[in-house]
């Protein structure tokens, strides 16, 4: 079997690092009264942050002077009533719910989810990101930890914003899992210690730093490979042709 090389073509879309803080989990959830709901549709979105950093030629993501936008959504009593217990406690302790009253720490505090969606789209457009089109190479690939979770809420409650993102995602959590499993454990890929503040911008920053840590190890392995090739030392394992042909 021969593998076609077109799957190795670089993606022209921007990498948009994002995090969404919510009032509960996605998927089918059971409320206290026994009602079954789709969590991504039912639980409120509290804040959404998007960052558009530059990725250097060595694969490391630059975190200095990065375009970023953080939108909070004001909490009404109706939205508070739809909060699950764990996020209610977590976001109270972190101060997020209090900041959603004052607007402290946000680039914009929206009155509704719809207004937040409009502002996020405006920011993406200003920064050169248009709706996703695979043929035109437009849109952005959403990156972050467990980013499918974030996209499920965006898709359910901000469908116009979801149109700006590629159907494929850059999930740092997948790399984390592989690095701690028999698949990649032997490579020495290591992540970072996280504070887990569960605020959108801090979570994005930690996701980028974690990905940079993995990339740095890969860069080191590539350097050793290059030195070995220069010395005429060949890898004794299975060749790529043995795997794919």
Protein Blocks (a to p, Z undefined) as FASTA:
>chain_A
ZZdfklmpccfbdcdddddddfbdedjdddfkopacdfklmpccfbdcdddddddfkopa
cfehiacddddddddfklmmmpcfklmmmmmmnommmmmmnopoiabdcfbfklmmmmmm
mmmmmnopacddfklopajddedehklmmmmmmmmmmmmlmmmpcfbdcdfklmmmmmmm
mklmmnopacdddeklopaklmmmmmmmmmmmmmmmmmmmmmmmmmmmmnopacfbdcfk
lmmZZ
